[in-house]
């Protein structure tokens, strides 16, 4: 009797546990999974949907985003960890202030797939959002609601999940060179800047020069003539480039004479890791105009006297393959020399012959003779009208000019007319002598003819 009574009491006390675990608790709404209940994070609620990752971009391509971007895809990946397939999947996204749906502020951010997810498989939802221009580059938290139904079960289940995501900023790559012109017949050191104009850092940046005519294009015969030049290095490891910063590399390029007047196109391949840890590769092209070489040398500088004036003379030789234009030669004093600055226009400095110059010497104040330290500067322009200066420092010897005495008779002045008179007289005498001989010959011929007649 007592045992039956105790059994009945046990069954009555066990009934609430059976009903409590058999039916969903609707106290806080429909069936939920993935959120914390009243017992906090240690409550064990097992559901069908587990959030795996949340990021900007699509399933196969994470992207960098910055402030002010609009209609940006935002993807959340889930796993169906339940034992049954689910269907009719729909999502709704809640993000903090500064983010809104692609339809504008106040609009719901929805993602509808209405597809199935097999048990044990992953699925994803993609939302489209706008970022306010005042949004900061940092980490944020959001919440996603997923509605779904189990196969062979009526009703809709709901899962709420919170997640963290980051506004990464975006990296924008530009390239620039220290010079836009290269010179043929010589090696050119080019400083190339890889510039990150964006708001996200770049990691493990590698730069490669592609030495192939069609490496960047399949529908053109040639996009670059880089195979005609010599480049000592073709790859560089630049490491990390922070946002709004740059890193530089130096390329040594030898350009042959045959490319003078052409445009050299250098294709660059730039690879790096973005803020998602994905490797990105972009292509850029640097264009350079190839100038001719003007290689000047000043030589044979000395002082001569011409008509009582001391002159600095010399020659300029151009050993390049292009003429210098609008040439000037300027004489300047150095040290304690008091020679006045003076300039002579020499026009073109050609490559086929030395170009002479002569500059008269004038003194600032009293004339000083002897050695003078001077600088001879050749100023000219190249084919792109850049002005170039070539200084040549030397020491010249200025002698005192010879003095002419006006009171003394200059014998050389008298000798010249005397020589002229003598020469003229000889010419007249010879001419008259020739005429007399001709007259005498004719008389002889006449007498002979008369004797024959008799």
Secondary structure, DSSP 8 states (H G I E B T S, - for coil): -HHHHHHHHHHHHHHHHHHHHHS--GGGSS---SS-BTTBTT-----SEEEEEEEEEETTEE----TT--SEEEEEEEEE-SSS-EEEEEEEEEE-TTEEETTBTT--EEEE----B-TT-EEEEEEEEEE-TT--SSEEEEEEEEEEEETT--S-EEEEEEEEEE------EEEEES-SEEETTEEEEEEEEEEE-SSS-EEEEEEEE---TTSS-SSSS-S--GGGSEES--EEEEEEE-TTEEEEEEEEEEE-GGGTTSEEEEEEEEEEE-TTS-EEEEEEEEEEEEE----EEEEEEEEEEETTEEEEEEEEEE-SSS-EEEEEEEEEE-TT--B--EEEEEEEE-SSS-EEEEEE--BSSS---EEEEEEEEEEEE-TT--EEEEEEEEEEEE-------TTS--HHHHHHHHHHHHHHHHHHHHHHHHHHHHHHHHHHHHHHHHHHH-
